[in-house]
Each structure stands twice: as C-alpha cells, then as structure tokens.
C-alpha cells in the first residue's frame, strides 16, 4: 500500500507541468541552437511554443520574422528535432500568426496583460519578444516576477 501511494504521488508530480516562470533551455540543446538562434535573439526555451508552431517557424527560416535565417539542412534538422522534443504540450502555449509568435500565446498575453503599451515601444525594450529587457535572468530561463527590472518610463509616456 505504501509503495502504491509513493508511485501515485511520483506520477502526479511528474504530470504537473514545469512552472512557466522557470523555463531553462534543456541541457541536451545542441551547440547549434545557442550559436544560431542566440546570434540574433535570446534562444527561446522550446516550451514557449507548441510542436506545430516550431515546425512552422523552422519551415520558413528564409522569412524569419523579417530576416533570412536560412541554415544548412543538417543544422536546421538538428535544431528542429531539439525544439520538437521539448515543445509545449498545452494549447495555452500555441502561438498566433504566420509565423507563430510566442508573444501571442494565451500564456504570454495573460502574464503580460498589465504591461503598458509604451513600455513595449521603449527603445530599451524594442518589443515584446525581447525578454531580456525586463527579465535579467531570461538567458538562464528565469522569468520570475520578483526578478523583474522594468525600464522606468518617462512621465509623458505613461500618460
């Protein structure tokens, strides 16, 4: 009976999704992921989008959010396989648009609903996808509210 209870508790613990405020890039990330994706932006944790979204992103690297991020086929496949292996399974992490945007997921919009529009346009932030502008430990996968450092808006921008 005791073993059955322990097994049931362990199963429950494993079925609870990781907290979205702690999303480190998995340890099995290929070096190409950080080198290629991280050369232009934060290498986003794969759990920020669903597998179908990552497939759509990786299928259009020649038009990657306004840039050409084309990769050789081996590297592209290596990064895509990694992203799909660790993608979100919850529909709240499904992006919107073509290509899908993590800033349009239900989770992101709920978590950032109180962020004023002028902050997204601030030159120090440059948009909602620049996580590191406010989340100083974003590269380590930490998006905790208590670690936030929001750029101070000038009075005119707040009004």
C-alpha positions as CSV (number, residue, x, y, z in Angstrom):
1,X,0.0,0.0,0.0
2,X,2.8,2.4,0.9
3,X,4.6,1.7,-2.3
4,X,1.5,2.2,-4.3
5,X,1.0,5.6,-2.6
6,X,4.6,6.7,-3.4
7,X,4.2,5.6,-7.0
8,X,0.9,7.5,-7.3
9,X,2.5,10.7,-5.8
10,X,5.6,10.4,-8.0
11,X,3.3,10.1,-11.1
12,X,1.3,13.1,-10.1
13,X,4.4,15.2,-9.5
14,X,5.8,14.2,-13.0
15,X,2.5,15.1,-14.6
16,X,2.5,18.6,-13.3
17,X,4.0,20.9,-15.9
18,X,7.1,22.9,-15.1
19,X,6.3,26.4,-13.9
20,X,6.3,28.8,-16.7
21,X,8.4,31.3,-14.8
22,X,11.3,28.8,-14.8
23,X,12.0,27.6,-18.3
24,X,15.6,26.9,-18.8
25,X,16.8,25.7,-22.1
26,X,17.1,21.9,-21.7
27,X,20.6,20.5,-21.2
28,X,20.5,18.5,-24.4
29,X,20.4,21.6,-26.5
30,X,22.7,21.2,-29.5
31,X,25.5,23.8,-29.6
32,X,24.0,25.0,-32.9
33,X,20.8,26.1,-31.1
34,X,22.6,28.7,-29.0
35,X,25.0,29.6,-31.8
36,X,22.4,30.1,-34.5
37,X,19.3,31.1,-32.6
38,X,21.2,33.1,-30.0
39,X,23.2,35.0,-32.5
40,X,20.2,37.4,-33.1
41,X,18.0,37.0,-30.1
42,X,17.5,35.1,-26.9
43,X,17.5,31.4,-27.7
44,X,13.9,30.9,-26.6
45,X,13.1,27.9,-24.4
46,X,11.4,25.3,-26.6
47,X,8.5,25.1,-24.1
48,X,7.3,28.6,-25.1
49,X,5.7,27.2,-28.2
50,X,4.0,24.0,-29.3
51,X,5.5,21.5,-31.7
52,X,3.3,22.5,-34.7
53,X,4.3,26.1,-34.1
54,X,8.0,25.3,-34.0
55,X,7.6,23.3,-37.3
56,X,6.1,26.4,-38.9
57,X,8.9,28.6,-37.6
58,X,11.6,26.2,-38.9
59,X,9.9,25.7,-42.3
60,X,10.2,29.4,-43.1
61,X,13.7,30.4,-42.0
62,X,14.2,32.3,-45.2
63,X,11.4,34.7,-43.9
64,X,12.2,34.5,-40.2
65,X,10.3,37.5,-38.7
66,X,11.6,39.8,-41.4
67,X,15.1,38.3,-41.7
68,X,16.7,35.5,-43.6
69,X,17.9,32.9,-41.1
70,X,18.4,30.0,-43.5
71,X,20.5,27.2,-42.2
72,X,22.1,24.2,-43.9
73,X,19.8,21.2,-43.7
74,X,21.7,19.2,-41.1
75,X,21.8,22.2,-38.7
76,X,18.1,23.0,-39.4
77,X,17.1,19.4,-38.7
78,X,19.2,19.2,-35.5
79,X,17.6,22.4,-34.1
80,X,14.1,21.5,-35.2
81,X,14.4,18.0,-33.6
82,X,15.5,19.6,-30.4
83,X,12.6,22.1,-30.4
84,X,10.0,19.5,-31.1
85,X,11.3,17.2,-28.4
86,X,10.9,19.9,-25.8
87,X,7.9,21.8,-27.1
88,X,4.9,22.8,-25.0
89,X,2.0,20.4,-25.0
90,X,-0.6,22.8,-23.6
91,X,-2.8,24.8,-26.0
92,X,-2.2,28.0,-24.0
93,X,1.3,28.0,-25.4
94,X,0.1,27.9,-29.0
95,X,1.2,31.0,-30.9
96,X,-0.8,33.0,-33.4
97,X,0.1,34.4,-36.7
98,X,2.3,33.2,-39.5
99,X,5.0,32.7,-38.4
100,X,3.6,32.0,-34.9
101,X,4.6,34.4,-32.2
102,X,5.2,33.4,-28.6
103,X,4.1,36.9,-27.7
104,X,0.6,35.9,-29.0
105,X,0.2,32.8,-26.8
106,X,-2.6,32.9,-24.2
107,X,0.0,32.3,-21.5
108,X,2.2,35.3,-22.6
109,X,-0.8,37.6,-23.0
110,X,-2.1,36.7,-19.6
111,X,1.3,37.1,-17.9
112,X,1.9,40.5,-19.5
113,X,-1.6,42.0,-19.5
114,X,-0.6,44.8,-17.2
115,X,2.4,45.9,-19.2
116,X,1.6,49.3,-20.6
117,X,1.9,49.7,-24.4
118,X,4.6,52.5,-24.2
119,X,6.9,50.0,-22.5
120,X,6.9,47.7,-25.5
121,X,7.8,50.6,-27.7
122,X,10.5,51.9,-25.5
123,X,13.9,52.0,-27.2
124,X,15.4,49.9,-24.4
125,X,12.8,47.2,-24.8
126,X,12.2,47.2,-28.6
127,X,9.2,44.9,-28.4
128,X,7.6,42.1,-26.5
129,X,9.9,39.4,-27.7
130,X,12.9,41.0,-26.1
131,X,12.6,39.1,-22.8
132,X,16.0,40.1,-21.5
133,X,15.0,43.8,-21.5
134,X,13.0,43.2,-18.3
135,X,13.9,39.7,-17.3
136,X,17.6,39.9,-16.4
137,X,17.9,36.2,-16.0
138,X,16.0,35.3,-19.1
139,X,19.0,33.6,-20.7
140,X,19.1,31.2,-17.7
141,X,15.4,30.5,-18.3
142,X,14.2,32.5,-15.3
143,X,11.1,34.7,-15.8
144,X,10.2,35.2,-12.2
145,X,8.2,38.3,-11.4
146,X,10.4,39.0,-8.4
147,X,13.4,39.3,-10.7
148,X,11.8,41.9,-13.0
149,X,13.6,45.1,-13.7
150,X,11.3,47.2,-15.8
151,X,12.8,50.2,-17.6
152,X,11.3,53.4,-16.0
153,X,9.0,55.2,-18.4
154,X,9.2,59.0,-18.6
155,X,6.1,60.7,-17.3
156,X,5.0,61.7,-20.8
157,X,5.0,58.1,-22.0
158,X,2.9,57.0,-19.0
159,X,0.1,59.5,-19.7
